[in-house]
Amino acid sequence: MAFKNFPRQMQGVQLLQRSLARGRLGHAYLFTGHQLEELESLARTLAKTLNCRKPVKTGGVATDCCDDCPACRKIDNDTHADMHWVRPESKSRVVTIEQMRELMRRAVPRCRSPDLPVTLLACALRKLAA
């Protein structure tokens, strides 16, 4: 799914594409909202755009993914060596220390491909009771 397929998230998509075009992408982004599946897809699209072999370019800079190259397909199929998902293991929606340690063991030592390593923490925040 490319950025153009997120009409309800257009403000966020435009922010990401401007950051990509300017070469000033942040080291982390927090995607919040009630549509968790759509937000995860948007984060996955950012990962694909960063690693795409045939990206859509604006001013010579990648601003969207092709959705067809090997890197895009691997990210879509969760088989990309440098794409790491961390999801809560329990209903409490908490990412455990052990999960973070495992991520550090897998992701930090080195990249396994020429692509950019990407880690996505999904549903890791809890709403605090007032």
MDTraj code that builds the backbone (N, CA, C; nanometers):
import mdtraj as md
import numpy as np

residues = "MET ALA PHE LYS ASN PHE PRO ARG GLN MET GLN GLY VAL GLN LEU LEU GLN ARG SER LEU ALA ARG GLY ARG LEU GLY HIS ALA TYR LEU PHE THR GLY HIS GLN LEU GLU GLU LEU GLU SER LEU ALA ARG THR LEU ALA LYS THR LEU ASN CYS ARG LYS PRO VAL LYS THR GLY GLY VAL ALA THR ASP CYS CYS ASP ASP CYS PRO ALA CYS ARG LYS ILE ASP ASN ASP THR HIS ALA ASP MET HIS TRP VAL ARG PRO GLU SER LYS SER ARG VAL VAL THR ILE GLU GLN MET ARG GLU LEU MET ARG ARG ALA VAL PRO ARG CYS ARG SER PRO ASP LEU PRO VAL THR LEU LEU ALA CYS ALA LEU ARG LYS LEU ALA ALA".split()
xyz = np.array([
    [0.0850, -0.1178, 0.0000],
    [0.0000, 0.0000, 0.0000],
    [0.0894, 0.1240, 0.0000],
    [0.0700, 0.2121, -0.0923],
    [0.1492, 0.3339, -0.1038],
    [0.0829, 0.4476, -0.0257],
    [0.1573, 0.5567, -0.0055],
    [0.1034, 0.6711, 0.0689],
    [-0.0253, 0.7246, 0.0066],
    [-0.0385, 0.7160, -0.1250],
    [-0.1583, 0.7683, -0.1918],
    [-0.2850, 0.6940, -0.1490],
    [-0.2699, 0.5779, -0.0870],
    [-0.3851, 0.4972, -0.0451],
    [-0.4329, 0.5298, 0.0966],
    [-0.3897, 0.6419, 0.1513],
    [-0.4303, 0.6814, 0.2866],
    [-0.4990, 0.8176, 0.2858],
    [-0.6159, 0.8298, 0.2222],
    [-0.6811, 0.9608, 0.2138],
    [-0.7220, 1.0175, 0.3497],
    [-0.7538, 0.9316, 0.4456],
    [-0.7950, 0.9814, 0.5783],
    [-0.6755, 1.0265, 0.6619],
    [-0.5561, 0.9916, 0.6205],
    [-0.4342, 1.0277, 0.6933],
    [-0.3511, 1.1289, 0.6141],
    [-0.4150, 1.2065, 0.5280],
    [-0.3427, 1.2924, 0.4349],
    [-0.2507, 1.3922, 0.5054],
    [-0.2917, 1.4459, 0.6190],
    [-0.2067, 1.5424, 0.6892],
    [-0.0763, 1.4757, 0.7336],
    [-0.0863, 1.3570, 0.7901],
    [0.0330, 1.2841, 0.8324],
    [0.1183, 1.2404, 0.7143],
    [0.0541, 1.1966, 0.6069],
    [0.1259, 1.1555, 0.4862],
    [0.2035, 1.2734, 0.4295],
    [0.1407, 1.3898, 0.4227],
    [0.2084, 1.5083, 0.3695],
    [0.3279, 1.5471, 0.4563],
    [0.3149, 1.5354, 0.5867],
    [0.4266, 1.5636, 0.6774],
    [0.5428, 1.4688, 0.6496],
    [0.5125, 1.3391, 0.6380],
    [0.6172, 1.2413, 0.6109],
    [0.6825, 1.2661, 0.4752],
    [0.6033, 1.2929, 0.3736],
    [0.6593, 1.3145, 0.2405],
    [0.7421, 1.4431, 0.2334],
    [0.7002, 1.5477, 0.3038],
    [0.7808, 1.6704, 0.3097],
    [0.9143, 1.6423, 0.3778],
    [0.9098, 1.5661, 0.4874],
    [1.0329, 1.5324, 0.5596],
    [1.1260, 1.4498, 0.4719],
    [1.0694, 1.3527, 0.3978],
    [1.1494, 1.2717, 0.3060],
    [1.2114, 1.3596, 0.1975],
    [1.1309, 1.4473, 0.1373],
    [1.1775, 1.5330, 0.0283],
    [1.2896, 1.6267, 0.0737],
    [1.2824, 1.6717, 0.1981],
    [1.3842, 1.7633, 0.2513],
    [1.5046, 1.6894, 0.3094],
    [1.4954, 1.5570, 0.3164],
    [1.6047, 1.4803, 0.3757],
    [1.6142, 1.5011, 0.5258],
    [1.5027, 1.5300, 0.5886],
    [1.5012, 1.5608, 0.7317],
    [1.4017, 1.4721, 0.8060],
    [1.4070, 1.3447, 0.7795],
    [1.3186, 1.2498, 0.8459],
    [1.3629, 1.2325, 0.9909],
    [1.2682, 1.2329, 1.0825],
    [1.2998, 1.2142, 1.2233],
    [1.3449, 1.0719, 1.2516],
    [1.4104, 1.0522, 1.3647],
    [1.4572, 0.9171, 1.3998],
    [1.3443, 0.8299, 1.4521],
    [1.2305, 0.8918, 1.4879],
    [1.1162, 0.8155, 1.5382],
    [0.9885, 0.8955, 1.5134],
    [0.8802, 0.8219, 1.4929],
    [0.7483, 0.8832, 1.4764],
    [0.6481, 0.8073, 1.5601],
    [0.5519, 0.8794, 1.6154],
    [0.4465, 0.8203, 1.6957],
    [0.3154, 0.8336, 1.6161],
    [0.2614, 0.7205, 1.5739],
    [0.1349, 0.7180, 1.5011],
    [0.0262, 0.6849, 1.6027],
    [-0.0669, 0.7770, 1.6242],
    [-0.1713, 0.7544, 1.7227],
    [-0.3085, 0.7654, 1.6585],
    [-0.4043, 0.6992, 1.7193],
    [-0.5409, 0.7030, 1.6705],
    [-0.6124, 0.5741, 1.7005],
    [-0.7360, 0.5650, 1.6569],
    [-0.8189, 0.4482, 1.6864],
    [-0.8116, 0.3421, 1.5780],
    [-0.7686, 0.3779, 1.4593],
    [-0.7605, 0.2837, 1.3477],
    [-0.6225, 0.2178, 1.3467],
    [-0.6004, 0.1232, 1.4378],
    [-0.4680, 0.0645, 1.4546],
    [-0.4180, -0.0049, 1.3286],
    [-0.5044, -0.0741, 1.2589],
    [-0.4627, -0.1430, 1.1365],
    [-0.4148, -0.0430, 1.0314],
    [-0.4870, 0.0657, 1.0173],
    [-0.4485, 0.1683, 0.9200],
    [-0.3177, 0.2353, 0.9611],
    [-0.2997, 0.2613, 1.0898],
    [-0.1766, 0.3237, 1.1377],
    [-0.0570, 0.2318, 1.1179],
    [-0.0751, 0.1026, 1.1429],
    [0.0330, 0.0066, 1.1192],
    [0.0664, 0.0003, 0.9707],
    [-0.0345, 0.0065, 0.8853],
    [-0.0113, 0.0061, 0.7408],
    [0.0640, 0.1315, 0.6968],
    [0.0317, 0.2444, 0.7576],
    [0.1008, 0.3689, 0.7258],
    [0.2477, 0.3605, 0.7682],
    [0.2731, 0.3070, 0.8862],
    [0.4113, 0.2896, 0.9333],
    [0.4865, 0.1920, 0.8423],
    [0.4207, 0.0872, 0.8012],
    [0.4815, -0.0114, 0.7096],
    [0.5148, 0.0557, 0.5751],
    [0.4272, 0.1447, 0.5273],
    [0.4519, 0.2155, 0.4023],
    [0.5740, 0.3060, 0.4136],
    [0.5919, 0.3696, 0.5285],
    [0.7119, 0.4505, 0.5504],
    [0.8361, 0.3614, 0.5432],
    [0.8320, 0.2447, 0.6069],
    [0.9448, 0.1516, 0.6023],
    [0.9735, 0.1082, 0.4586],
    [0.8676, 0.0812, 0.3823],
    [0.8862, 0.0417, 0.2420],
    [0.9477, 0.1558, 0.1618],
    [0.9017, 0.2779, 0.1848],
    [0.9548, 0.3928, 0.1115],
    [1.1039, 0.4108, 0.1401],
    [1.1443, 0.3899, 0.2638],
    [1.2852, 0.4042, 0.3001],
    [1.3733, 0.2967, 0.2365],
    [1.3155, 0.1820, 0.2044],
    [1.3936, 0.0693, 0.1531],
    [1.3622, 0.0313, 0.0092],
    [1.2723, 0.1031, -0.0548],
    [1.2249, 0.0696, -0.1892],
    [1.3369, 0.0801, -0.2929],
    [1.3392, -0.0156, -0.3853],
    [1.4385, -0.0173, -0.4944],
    [1.3955, 0.0692, -0.6133],
    [1.2648, 0.0905, -0.6293],
    [1.2120, 0.1708, -0.7411],
    [1.1107, 0.2724, -0.6872],
    [1.1538, 0.3607, -0.5977],
    [1.0577, 0.4513, -0.5336],
    [1.0040, 0.5583, -0.6279],
    [0.8882, 0.6102, -0.5915],
    [0.8342, 0.7292, -0.6569],
    [0.9166, 0.8451, -0.6025],
    [0.9705, 0.9259, -0.6924],
    [1.0594, 1.0340, -0.6493],
    [0.9984, 1.1703, -0.6766],
    [1.0290, 1.2635, -0.5870],
    [0.9915, 1.4031, -0.6023],
    [1.1202, 1.4827, -0.5885],
    [1.1585, 1.5525, -0.6918],
    [1.2833, 1.6277, -0.6870],
    [1.4048, 1.5377, -0.6684],
    [1.3985, 1.4163, -0.7209],
    [1.5106, 1.3233, -0.7117],
    [1.5199, 1.2475, -0.5809],
    [1.4223, 1.2673, -0.4906],
    [1.4234, 1.2025, -0.3591],
    [1.3013, 1.1119, -0.3460],
    [1.3209, 0.9935, -0.2881],
    [1.2106, 0.8986, -0.2685],
    [1.1066, 0.9560, -0.1739],
    [0.9815, 0.9611, -0.2206],
    [0.8721, 1.0094, -0.1356],
    [0.7558, 0.9107, -0.1279],
    [0.7674, 0.7961, -0.1957],
    [0.6664, 0.6910, -0.1864],
    [0.7280, 0.5611, -0.2375],
    [0.6681, 0.4502, -0.1996],
    [0.7200, 0.3192, -0.2398],
    [0.6538, 0.2728, -0.3697],
    [0.7175, 0.1759, -0.4346],
    [0.6614, 0.1220, -0.5587],
    [0.5625, 0.0088, -0.5317],
    [0.5719, -0.0550, -0.4160],
    [0.4870, -0.1676, -0.3768],
    [0.5147, -0.2943, -0.4574],
    [0.6216, -0.2961, -0.5372],
    [0.6431, -0.4096, -0.6246],
    [0.7843, -0.4694, -0.6180],
    [0.8823, -0.3943, -0.5741],
    [1.0198, -0.4437, -0.5727],
    [1.0375, -0.5490, -0.4618],
    [1.1485, -0.6234, -0.4639],
    [1.1702, -0.7257, -0.3610],
    [1.1656, -0.6715, -0.2173],
    [1.2234, -0.5535, -0.1945],
    [1.2223, -0.4972, -0.0585],
    [1.0796, -0.4671, -0.0122],
    [0.9984, -0.4081, -0.0992],
    [0.8585, -0.3777, -0.0644],
    [0.7805, -0.5058, -0.0354],
    [0.7998, -0.6074, -0.1181],
    [0.7282, -0.7339, -0.0986],
    [0.7716, -0.8021, 0.0316],
    [0.9014, -0.7976, 0.0618],
    [0.9489, -0.8590, 0.1863],
    [0.8908, -0.7880, 0.3082],
    [0.8853, -0.6564, 0.3036],
    [0.8278, -0.5812, 0.4159],
    [0.6792, -0.6135, 0.4294],
    [0.6082, -0.6205, 0.3180],
    [0.4657, -0.6563, 0.3229],
    [0.4436, -0.7961, 0.3799],
    [0.5350, -0.8878, 0.3505],
    [0.5215, -1.0274, 0.3952],
    [0.5906, -1.0556, 0.5287],
    [0.6418, -0.9514, 0.5933],
    [0.7136, -0.9658, 0.7210],
    [0.8319, -1.0617, 0.7108],
    [0.9022, -1.0605, 0.5978],
    [1.0190, -1.1469, 0.5810],
    [1.1474, -1.0672, 0.5589],
    [1.1412, -0.9359, 0.5718],
    [1.2593, -0.8512, 0.5525],
    [1.3498, -0.8649, 0.6746],
    [1.4786, -0.8923, 0.6498],
    [1.5732, -0.9186, 0.7585],
    [1.5937, -0.8010, 0.8532],
    [1.5753, -0.6789, 0.8059],
    [1.5987, -0.5618, 0.8898],
    [1.4715, -0.4884, 0.9284],
    [1.3599, -0.5579, 0.9255],
    [1.2312, -0.5014, 0.9662],
    [1.1867, -0.5763, 1.0910],
    [1.1724, -0.5052, 1.1992],
    [1.1399, -0.5690, 1.3269],
    [1.0117, -0.5104, 1.3848],
    [0.9186, -0.5981, 1.4169],
    [0.7947, -0.5582, 1.4832],
    [0.8047, -0.5980, 1.6299],
    [0.7602, -0.5099, 1.7176],
    [0.7496, -0.5424, 1.8600],
    [0.6054, -0.5134, 1.8980],
    [0.5367, -0.6175, 1.9452],
    [0.3968, -0.6036, 1.9857],
    [0.3821, -0.6520, 2.1288],
    [0.2899, -0.5929, 2.2037],
    [0.2667, -0.6393, 2.3401],
    [0.2319, -0.7874, 2.3419],
    [0.2816, -0.8565, 2.4428],
    [0.2554, -1.0002, 2.4534],
    [0.1298, -1.0328, 2.5327],
    [0.0744, -0.9344, 2.5980],
    [-0.0410, -0.9627, 2.6827],
    [-0.1515, -0.8601, 2.6599],
    [-0.2660, -0.8851, 2.7239],
    [-0.3794, -0.7938, 2.7107],
    [-0.3538, -0.6587, 2.7781],
    [-0.2525, -0.6518, 2.8627],
    [-0.2228, -0.5267, 2.9313],
    [-0.1591, -0.4237, 2.8377],
    [-0.1295, -0.4654, 2.7132],
    [-0.0726, -0.3767, 2.6122],
    [0.0607, -0.3175, 2.6562],
    [0.1431, -0.3997, 2.7185],
    [0.2736, -0.3563, 2.7650],
    [0.3812, -0.4334, 2.6897],
    [0.4802, -0.3624, 2.6397],
    [0.5968, -0.4258, 2.5806],
    [0.6934, -0.4527, 2.6957],
    [0.7357, -0.5765, 2.7084],
    [0.8180, -0.6152, 2.8230],
    [0.9655, -0.5812, 2.8018],
    [1.0378, -0.5769, 2.9107],
    [1.1822, -0.5536, 2.9055],
    [1.2493, -0.6638, 2.8247],
    [1.2045, -0.7873, 2.8431],
    [1.2639, -0.8984, 2.7692],
    [1.2433, -0.8825, 2.6184],
    [1.1283, -0.8314, 2.5766],
    [1.1055, -0.8065, 2.4346],
    [1.2047, -0.7022, 2.3819],
    [1.2303, -0.5985, 2.4597],
    [1.3247, -0.4953, 2.4177],
    [1.4671, -0.5498, 2.4137],
    [1.5016, -0.6345, 2.5090],
    [1.6351, -0.6962, 2.5072],
    [1.6521, -0.7831, 2.3831],
    [1.5491, -0.8585, 2.3485],
    [1.5541, -0.9425, 2.2290],
    [1.5687, -0.8563, 2.1038],
    [1.4969, -0.7445, 2.0989],
    [1.5089, -0.6526, 1.9870],
    [1.6520, -0.6012, 1.9757],
    [1.7111, -0.5641, 2.0871],
    [1.8488, -0.5145, 2.0862],
    [1.9456, -0.6214, 2.0366],
    [1.9236, -0.7455, 2.0762],
    [2.0108, -0.8546, 2.0307],
    [1.9985, -0.8747, 1.8790],
    [1.8765, -0.8631, 1.8276],
    [1.8534, -0.8888, 1.6848],
    [1.8861, -0.7693, 1.5967],
    [1.8470, -0.6508, 1.6389],
    [1.8512, -0.5347, 1.5497],
    [1.9782, -0.4518, 1.5587],
    [2.0366, -0.4416, 1.6744],
    [2.1465, -0.3484, 1.6925],
    [2.2797, -0.3944, 1.6346],
    [2.3192, -0.5211, 1.6450],
    [2.4549, -0.5576, 1.6024],
    [2.4933, -0.5109, 1.4626],
    [2.4089, -0.5350, 1.3629],
    [2.4385, -0.4890, 1.2274],
    [2.3177, -0.5128, 1.1379],
    [2.3147, -0.4373, 1.0321],
    [2.2124, -0.4593, 0.9304],
    [2.2490, -0.5844, 0.8525],
    [2.1494, -0.6561, 0.8074],
    [2.1730, -0.7770, 0.7306],
    [2.1606, -0.7542, 0.5802],
    [2.1280, -0.6333, 0.5413],
    [2.1097, -0.6024, 0.3999],
    [2.1508, -0.4570, 0.3776],
    [2.1548, -0.4122, 0.2531],
    [2.1888, -0.2720, 0.2284],
    [2.0750, -0.1764, 0.2638],
    [1.9634, -0.2308, 0.3076],
    [1.8471, -0.1480, 0.3404],
    [1.8614, -0.0829, 0.4772],
    [1.7732, 0.0116, 0.5040],
    [1.7711, 0.0771, 0.6345],
    [1.6957, -0.0096, 0.7342],
    [1.7522, -0.0321, 0.8518],
    [1.6786, -0.1094, 0.9515],
    [1.5619, -0.0274, 1.0059],
    [1.4490, -0.0928, 1.0269],
    [1.3291, -0.0258, 1.0770],
    [1.2699, -0.1113, 1.1882],
    [1.2352, -0.0485, 1.2984],
    [1.1673, -0.1166, 1.4077],
    [1.0338, -0.0480, 1.4306],
    [0.9276, -0.1266, 1.4377],
    [0.7945, -0.0731, 1.4627],
    [0.7428, -0.1286, 1.5948],
    [0.7134, -0.0400, 1.6876],
    [0.6517, -0.0772, 1.8140],
    [0.5024, -0.0558, 1.7973],
    [0.4263, -0.1631, 1.7991],
    [0.2832, -0.1537, 1.7733],
    [0.2023, -0.1639, 1.9023],
    [0.1085, -0.0746, 1.9192],
    [0.0154, -0.0777, 2.0336],
    [0.0883, -0.0841, 2.1662],
    [0.1950, -0.0089, 2.1787],
    [0.2775, -0.0196, 2.2988],
    [0.2412, 0.0808, 2.4076],
    [0.1498, 0.1700, 2.3807],
    [0.1150, 0.2718, 2.4798],
    [-0.0196, 0.2416, 2.5439],
    [-0.0279, 0.2665, 2.6727],
    [-0.1539, 0.2496, 2.7437],
    [-0.2081, 0.3867, 2.7810],
    [-0.3375, 0.3982, 2.7781],
    [-0.4008, 0.5199, 2.8230],
    [-0.4007, 0.5199, 2.9755],
    [-0.3498, 0.6255, 3.0343],
    [-0.3436, 0.6331, 3.1794],
    [-0.4782, 0.6775, 3.2364],
    [-0.5164, 0.6140, 3.3453],
    [-0.6431, 0.6495, 3.4101],
    [-0.6289, 0.7863, 3.4755],
    [-0.7319, 0.8685, 3.4640],
    [-0.7273, 1.0031, 3.5218],
    [-0.7576, 1.0017, 3.6697],
])
top = md.Topology()
chain = top.add_chain()
for i, resn in enumerate(residues, 1):
    res = top.add_residue(resn, chain, resSeq=i)
    for name in ("N", "CA", "C"):
        top.add_atom(name, md.element.get_by_symbol(name[0]), res)
traj = md.Trajectory(xyz[None], top)
